[in-house]
Amino acid sequence: MNELIANLKGKLIVSCQAYMGEPLRHPETMAQMARAAELGGAAAIRCQGLSDIAAIKGRVEIPVLGLWKEGHEGVYITPTLRHARACIAAGADVVALDATGRPRPDGRTFEETVAALKGETLVMADCACMDDVRRAVAAGVDIISTTLAGYTEDRPKTDGPDLDFVREAVAEAGDIPVFCEGRIHTPAQAREAMEAGAFAVVVGTAITHPTSITGWFCDALK
Ligand SMILES: CC(=O)N[C@H](C=O)[C@@H](O)[C@H](O)[C@H](O)COP(=O)(O)O
């Protein structure tokens, strides 16, 4: 296994993303957030967009897992080979790609995109269901992640992380590490994900999205 990935075993990866139109959407702000997460013990940062990748890469020493979101329907996480190569150029150590079988804007399949990136970067496959996991294993990706579970019609959106998916993916993935990502909102859930067999966990909203966290508190007071 690649050394960069081996070093993430049992660790926390923090996703630092602000969405279009949000007050924290600025590369400098995301770089500050990423550095703060690094000081807290994050082993890597996951982040979105070329400016954020470049700014964060210049601020932290830990590895950067980069993606470029474009569009909202269908494949929007690093939808084409061009997007992936731009993430590499911006400084990403690993590039995260939508691993679903849905059509992509450049007409390439997921497998073709991964094949073109061989030797250029490490690929993290953002999966929504077991078909995606099998596709990712066959394509020879470096990391499988449960990122898209609950965000397509294939699996219900669980309240917390989709631990059944983690268990099934681990059983299928062989030596390829499976990251649990999506709706890990508490340290206890992060622990449960590890116990379900995850190689590492990715936490975003619960650490880096204050608007959501504030909303959780407000809801609890209603
Ligand atoms: C589905 C999708 O587009 N997920 C995105 C992937 O990069 C991010 O919006 C999530 O914040 C990230 O996956 C971490 O998950 P959570 O924020 O639930 O801890």
PDBQT file of the ligand as one rigid body, heavy atoms in Angstrom, charges set to zero:
ROOT
HETATM    1  C1  LIG A 301     -22.509  14.003  -0.653  1.00  0.00    +0.000 C 
HETATM    2  C2  LIG A 301     -21.424  15.034  -0.833  1.00  0.00    +0.000 C 
HETATM    3  O1  LIG A 301     -21.453  15.791  -1.769  1.00  0.00    +0.000 OA
HETATM    4  N1  LIG A 301     -20.453  15.023   0.108  1.00  0.00    +0.000 N 
HETATM    5  C3  LIG A 301     -19.387  15.984   0.054  1.00  0.00    +0.000 C 
HETATM    6  C4  LIG A 301     -18.163  15.402  -0.416  1.00  0.00    +0.000 C 
HETATM    7  O2  LIG A 301     -17.106  15.934  -0.513  1.00  0.00    +0.000 OA
HETATM    8  C5  LIG A 301     -19.295  16.889   1.252  1.00  0.00    +0.000 C 
HETATM    9  O3  LIG A 301     -20.336  17.831   1.088  1.00  0.00    +0.000 OA
HETATM   10  C6  LIG A 301     -19.389  16.282   2.671  1.00  0.00    +0.000 C 
HETATM   11  O4  LIG A 301     -19.328  17.336   3.590  1.00  0.00    +0.000 OA
HETATM   12  C7  LIG A 301     -18.296  15.286   2.989  1.00  0.00    +0.000 C 
HETATM   13  O5  LIG A 301     -18.509  14.108   2.277  1.00  0.00    +0.000 OA
HETATM   14  C8  LIG A 301     -18.201  14.914   4.486  1.00  0.00    +0.000 C 
HETATM   15  O6  LIG A 301     -19.423  14.442   4.943  1.00  0.00    +0.000 OA
HETATM   16  P1  LIG A 301     -20.150  15.094   6.225  1.00  0.00    +0.000 P 
HETATM   17  O7  LIG A 301     -20.211  16.561   5.981  1.00  0.00    +0.000 OA
HETATM   18  O8  LIG A 301     -21.494  14.454   6.278  1.00  0.00    +0.000 OA
HETATM   19  O9  LIG A 301     -19.298  14.750   7.445  1.00  0.00    +0.000 OA
ENDROOT
TORSDOF 0
